[in-house]
Amino acid sequence: MLLGMGNPLLDMSAVVNEDLLVKYGMKPNDAILAADKHMPLYTELVDKYSVEYIAGGSSQNSLRVAQWILEKPKVAVLIGCVGRDDYSKILEKKAMGDGVCVKYQYTDDKPTGTCAVLITKNGTNRSLCANLAAAELFTIDHIRRPDVRQAIEQAEVYYSSGFFLTVSIETIVEIAQIALKRDKIFMMNLSAPFLSQFYKENMMRAMPYVDILFGNETEALTFAREHNFDTEDMHKVALKIAALPKQNPDRQRIVVITQGSDPVIVVEGGKCREFPVVFLPSEKVVDTNGAGDAFVGGFMAQLVKRRPIETCIKCAIWTATQIVQRSGCTFSGKPEFD
Ligand code: 26A
């Protein structure tokens, strides 16, 4: 069993030109929280661009992908908060259809969250701007609901996006403590540079519980700067993150850093290794939205099957390669990973 927590969001994806990014002060490859100045972006997208509505939310993406690889439904349970509206119906239908058992908390106070996904440079860049809305109203009482409690008590692997640090650090820590007590694996993602900068305290409250940490090179670099690592060498950065204080000393922290088309860096047992990724000619890249989430999904699917880390990484790479060849975090057919 896999338990994930995060912000369920409906992605509004559009191919745009860079002027739109400039207009809203966004970077070509980033993920941010919407501020007041970003609110008109959502209507502008609908009015002026061809918008595709796709199920998103980082953790939910990862769990959907894990379910796809596992081919056995309801291994993964997702918690997060949504509104009572059509968007949450779309999200739930999609996630359930992909085999994820969603246990949403519902609020009447805000609509389901959305994420503007601005695709530029032929799909190689994606800039995300999340309007969390209902997702932000998640409260820790949800994990006291009997069926949620039961799912938490039965999980073998736990996963939180870094994004959820902006919503409920209390929930992350409480679930991580249950994982620790049960000697199960707790995993987290750096998710975006802004989290290491502006949610540093929350991130470092969670870090001692993190058995496996994921991130990409930009996120890892920001983390290194924020923590005065005094190096930008990715191997050294990954080793230093792995060596940060840890609650369960019997399980050394594994750190997995993706670097786009460059090799994946993996620190395990204090040793650093590289895994090359599959080369994709640029004409095959549709959009990189969801690539990192799919990577984690492929990894988790093998991890719950207790496969060695090498297999987890190979599956992670395979899965990410599939997802970048499609729009958003989507897939179809039987997974052909063996
Ligand atoms: C708190 N923020 C900024 C976010 C997100 C997010 N999911 C949760 N919280 N910002 C973007 N995403 C999701 O990331 C996926 C791609 O990795 C998007 O919904 C998108 O599906």
Residues whose N, C-alpha, C, O or C-beta is under 5 A from the ligand:
A	BS01	26A	N7 L9 D11 A31 I32 L33 A55 G56 G57 S58 C115 L128 A130 F163 N289 G290 D293
